[in-house]
């Protein structure tokens, strides 16, 4: 099983579910994989069902990567439901936002002013970008009027409510495609911050949504 996704992510996923650590042998890892699959819920998406059946290996791989972002979430919480947008962005909600009685701009519309916290991860589970840390701050931008990270993130934001927290997986076509992101190194060379054709995971928190001034 470890040939198709990170063993470390699977172990963290099992830890989140409070399952025993498997034997390091292929047989032990495979048994743990089957056990984890059996615990995953049958999703009933409100946006769009997966266009094609998602294989067990792919589903567990995505769940393990997502679980790597959520170790602080109580293991007793209800298992998440998985959804997919029209552009192929898969996601589940950690916390659904709420619309206040007098909040006319709860779900982002074109031109609304939003503030967004985020963490971005490579397929390996390594964080490559974040709005937190020294010198960083949440993104403040006009939705659909100013670029916000990449098209996949923007598509996921379109159905979030203020205060919501969401974990998403963005396919390469909705992120940085076959070009990836290259950065210069100290020795004058270059390396990939984001490799070509990488599926990226994000943890998003929509801090606020406000209608633009009249």
GUDO-243706 format. One record per residue (C-alpha): x, y, z; residue number from 1. Coordinates in nm, 3 decimals, decimal comma, padded with zeros to 5 digits. Layout:
# GUDO-243706
+---------+---------+---------+-----+
:       u :       v :       w :   k :
+---------+---------+---------+-----+
:       X :       Y :       Z : NUM :
...
+---------+---------+---------+-----+
//
This chain:
# GUDO-243706
+---------+---------+---------+-----+
:       u :       v :       w :   k :
+---------+---------+---------+-----+
:  00,000 :  00,000 :  00,000 :   1 :
:  00,286 :  00,238 :  00,075 :   2 :
:  00,378 :  00,257 : -00,292 :   3 :
:  00,072 :  00,474 : -00,366 :   4 :
:  00,065 :  00,709 : -00,069 :   5 :
:  00,268 :  00,816 :  00,234 :   6 :
:  00,299 :  00,554 :  00,508 :   7 :
:  00,349 :  00,840 :  00,753 :   8 :
:  00,013 :  00,989 :  00,655 :   9 :
: -00,160 :  00,652 :  00,699 :  10 :
: -00,008 :  00,612 :  01,046 :  11 :
: -00,126 :  00,961 :  01,142 :  12 :
: -00,473 :  00,883 :  01,004 :  13 :
: -00,486 :  00,566 :  01,218 :  14 :
: -00,371 :  00,768 :  01,518 :  15 :
: -00,652 :  01,017 :  01,461 :  16 :
: -00,905 :  00,730 :  01,460 :  17 :
: -00,741 :  00,578 :  01,770 :  18 :
: -00,658 :  00,260 :  01,584 :  19 :
: -00,359 :  00,046 :  01,683 :  20 :
: -00,027 :  00,103 :  01,507 :  21 :
:  00,011 : -00,172 :  01,246 :  22 :
:  00,306 : -00,402 :  01,198 :  23 :
:  00,568 : -00,258 :  00,965 :  24 :
:  00,537 : -00,552 :  00,729 :  25 :
:  00,342 : -00,512 :  00,400 :  26 :
:  00,075 : -00,746 :  00,538 :  27 :
:  00,037 : -00,536 :  00,851 :  28 :
:  00,010 : -00,209 :  00,657 :  29 :
: -00,241 : -00,361 :  00,417 :  30 :
: -00,460 : -00,486 :  00,703 :  31 :
: -00,455 : -00,137 :  00,856 :  32 :
: -00,549 :  00,011 :  00,519 :  33 :
: -00,855 : -00,214 :  00,487 :  34 :
: -00,958 : -00,134 :  00,844 :  35 :
: -00,932 :  00,239 :  00,780 :  36 :
: -01,141 :  00,212 :  00,462 :  37 :
: -01,416 :  00,034 :  00,651 :  38 :
: -01,442 :  00,332 :  00,888 :  39 :
: -01,483 :  00,592 :  00,615 :  40 :
: -01,841 :  00,719 :  00,575 :  41 :
: -02,054 :  00,687 :  00,267 :  42 :
: -02,062 :  01,044 :  00,140 :  43 :
: -02,382 :  01,211 :  00,023 :  44 :
: -02,261 :  01,530 : -00,143 :  45 :
: -02,490 :  01,825 : -00,170 :  46 :
: -02,282 :  01,988 : -00,443 :  47 :
: -02,195 :  01,705 : -00,678 :  48 :
: -02,134 :  01,334 : -00,646 :  49 :
: -01,799 :  01,203 : -00,764 :  50 :
: -01,827 :  01,172 : -01,141 :  51 :
: -01,658 :  00,833 : -01,129 :  52 :
: -01,636 :  00,583 : -00,841 :  53 :
: -01,345 :  00,665 : -00,615 :  54 :
: -01,128 :  00,361 : -00,550 :  55 :
: -01,052 :  00,255 : -00,197 :  56 :
: -00,682 :  00,327 : -00,235 :  57 :
: -00,745 :  00,679 : -00,367 :  58 :
: -01,004 :  00,754 : -00,100 :  59 :
: -00,783 :  00,642 :  00,186 :  60 :
: -00,487 :  00,829 :  00,039 :  61 :
: -00,690 :  01,151 :  00,031 :  62 :
: -00,833 :  01,088 :  00,376 :  63 :
: -00,490 :  01,019 :  00,520 :  64 :
: -00,350 :  01,339 :  00,370 :  65 :
: -00,645 :  01,534 :  00,507 :  66 :
: -00,612 :  01,370 :  00,847 :  67 :
: -00,251 :  01,486 :  00,861 :  68 :
: -00,390 :  01,840 :  00,884 :  69 :
: -00,633 :  01,759 :  01,164 :  70 :
: -00,443 :  01,597 :  01,447 :  71 :
: -00,574 :  01,859 :  01,687 :  72 :
: -00,937 :  01,768 :  01,606 :  73 :
: -01,099 :  01,540 :  01,871 :  74 :
: -01,114 :  01,178 :  01,760 :  75 :
: -01,468 :  01,154 :  01,893 :  76 :
: -01,597 :  01,405 :  01,637 :  77 :
: -01,832 :  01,283 :  01,367 :  78 :
: -01,663 :  01,150 :  01,055 :  79 :
: -01,661 :  01,412 :  00,777 :  80 :
: -01,863 :  01,396 :  00,457 :  81 :
: -01,669 :  01,438 :  00,135 :  82 :
: -01,782 :  01,666 : -00,148 :  83 :
: -01,655 :  01,772 : -00,489 :  84 :
: -01,694 :  02,097 : -00,683 :  85 :
: -01,757 :  02,124 : -01,056 :  86 :
: -01,386 :  02,186 : -01,113 :  87 :
: -01,283 :  01,869 : -00,929 :  88 :
: -01,185 :  02,021 : -00,593 :  89 :
: -01,258 :  01,765 : -00,321 :  90 :
: -01,330 :  01,886 :  00,030 :  91 :
: -01,489 :  01,835 :  00,366 :  92 :
: -01,585 :  02,082 :  00,637 :  93 :
: -01,424 :  02,090 :  00,978 :  94 :
: -01,668 :  02,356 :  01,086 :  95 :
: -01,960 :  02,500 :  00,894 :  96 :
: -01,988 :  02,876 :  00,922 :  97 :
: -02,299 :  03,057 :  01,030 :  98 :
: -02,491 :  03,344 :  00,875 :  99 :
: -02,591 :  03,610 :  01,126 : 100 :
: -02,936 :  03,765 :  01,106 : 101 :
: -02,801 :  04,097 :  00,988 : 102 :
: -02,510 :  03,964 :  00,782 : 103 :
: -02,606 :  04,017 :  00,419 : 104 :
: -02,267 :  03,892 :  00,296 : 105 :
: -02,228 :  03,553 :  00,462 : 106 :
: -02,134 :  03,346 :  00,154 : 107 :
: -01,881 :  03,525 : -00,071 : 108 :
: -02,015 :  03,692 : -00,385 : 109 :
: -01,815 :  03,868 : -00,654 : 110 :
: -01,674 :  04,190 : -00,512 : 111 :
: -01,723 :  04,101 : -00,145 : 112 :
: -01,430 :  04,171 :  00,085 : 113 :
: -01,301 :  03,854 :  00,247 : 114 :
: -01,033 :  03,764 :  00,501 : 115 :
: -00,886 :  03,416 :  00,478 : 116 :
: -00,644 :  03,213 :  00,690 : 117 :
: -00,485 :  02,914 :  00,519 : 118 :
: -00,221 :  02,643 :  00,533 : 119 :
: -00,099 :  02,474 :  00,215 : 120 :
:  00,048 :  02,124 :  00,191 : 121 :
:  00,224 :  01,917 : -00,074 : 122 :
:  00,105 :  01,559 : -00,146 : 123 :
:  00,376 :  01,439 :  00,095 : 124 :
:  00,210 :  01,630 :  00,379 : 125 :
:  00,487 :  01,894 :  00,393 : 126 :
:  00,361 :  02,249 :  00,445 : 127 :
:  00,488 :  02,487 :  00,177 : 128 :
:  00,289 :  02,801 :  00,250 : 129 :
:  00,079 :  02,953 :  00,528 : 130 :
: -00,082 :  03,280 :  00,632 : 131 :
:  00,055 :  03,229 :  00,983 : 132 :
:  00,404 :  03,284 :  01,117 : 133 :
:  00,643 :  03,580 :  01,140 : 134 :
:  00,557 :  03,856 :  00,898 : 135 :
:  00,251 :  03,675 :  00,762 : 136 :
: -00,116 :  03,768 :  00,793 : 137 :
: -00,453 :  03,652 :  00,658 : 138 :
: -00,533 :  03,727 :  00,295 : 139 :
: -00,759 :  04,028 :  00,246 : 140 :
: -00,902 :  04,053 : -00,105 : 141 :
: -01,208 :  04,120 : -00,317 : 142 :
: -01,361 :  03,785 : -00,404 : 143 :
: -01,359 :  03,707 : -00,778 : 144 :
: -01,197 :  04,046 : -00,841 : 145 :
: -00,847 :  03,976 : -00,708 : 146 :
: -00,655 :  03,645 : -00,732 : 147 :
: -00,673 :  03,434 : -00,415 : 148 :
: -00,397 :  03,168 : -00,422 : 149 :
: -00,531 :  02,965 : -00,718 : 150 :
: -00,860 :  02,885 : -00,898 : 151 :
: -00,919 :  02,573 : -00,689 : 152 :
: -00,912 :  02,767 : -00,363 : 153 :
: -01,146 :  03,030 : -00,506 : 154 :
: -01,391 :  02,761 : -00,618 : 155 :
: -01,391 :  02,607 : -00,270 : 156 :
: -01,451 :  02,947 : -00,109 : 157 :
: -01,762 :  03,006 : -00,320 : 158 :
: -01,971 :  02,774 : -00,099 : 159 :
: -01,818 :  02,854 :  00,240 : 160 :
: -01,989 :  03,061 :  00,505 : 161 :
: -01,824 :  03,320 :  00,727 : 162 :
: -01,647 :  03,147 :  01,015 : 163 :
: -01,626 :  02,816 :  00,830 : 164 :
: -01,322 :  02,586 :  00,826 : 165 :
: -01,263 :  02,353 :  00,531 : 166 :
: -00,999 :  02,105 :  00,413 : 167 :
: -00,966 :  02,080 :  00,035 : 168 :
: -00,767 :  01,886 : -00,222 : 169 :
: -00,695 :  02,084 : -00,539 : 170 :
: -00,615 :  01,897 : -00,863 : 171 :
: -00,317 :  02,021 : -01,069 : 172 :
: -00,540 :  02,176 : -01,335 : 173 :
: -00,696 :  02,402 : -01,068 : 174 :
: -00,363 :  02,482 : -00,900 : 175 :
: -00,025 :  02,519 : -01,073 : 176 :
: -00,053 :  02,257 : -01,349 : 177 :
:  00,248 :  02,106 : -01,521 : 178 :
:  00,463 :  02,414 : -01,449 : 179 :
:  00,454 :  02,400 : -01,070 : 180 :
:  00,627 :  02,681 : -00,881 : 181 :
:  01,002 :  02,730 : -00,903 : 182 :
:  01,204 :  02,941 : -00,662 : 183 :
:  01,565 :  03,055 : -00,663 : 184 :
:  01,809 :  02,896 : -00,419 : 185 :
:  02,087 :  03,072 : -00,227 : 186 :
:  02,352 :  02,927 : -00,457 : 187 :
:  02,189 :  03,085 : -00,763 : 188 :
:  02,016 :  02,771 : -00,879 : 189 :
:  01,648 :  02,686 : -00,860 : 190 :
:  01,420 :  02,425 : -00,710 : 191 :
:  01,051 :  02,347 : -00,706 : 192 :
:  00,846 :  02,485 : -00,420 : 193 :
:  00,551 :  02,304 : -00,578 : 194 :
:  00,638 :  02,018 : -00,817 : 195 :
:  00,463 :  01,993 : -01,156 : 196 :
:  00,125 :  01,816 : -01,159 : 197 :
:  00,094 :  01,816 : -00,780 : 198 :
: -00,237 :  01,769 : -00,600 : 199 :
: -00,235 :  02,019 : -00,316 : 200 :
: -00,414 :  02,020 :  00,017 : 201 :
: -00,529 :  02,335 :  00,193 : 202 :
: -00,681 :  02,407 :  00,529 : 203 :
: -00,899 :  02,718 :  00,495 : 204 :
: -01,067 :  02,938 :  00,752 : 205 :
: -01,296 :  03,211 :  00,621 : 206 :
: -01,259 :  03,477 :  00,888 : 207 :
: -01,498 :  03,736 :  00,749 : 208 :
: -01,713 :  03,832 :  00,451 : 209 :
: -01,830 :  04,190 :  00,398 : 210 :
: -02,028 :  04,354 :  00,123 : 211 :
: -01,833 :  04,625 : -00,061 : 212 :
: -01,911 :  04,988 :  00,020 : 213 :
: -02,200 :  05,130 : -00,187 : 214 :
+---------+---------+---------+-----+
//
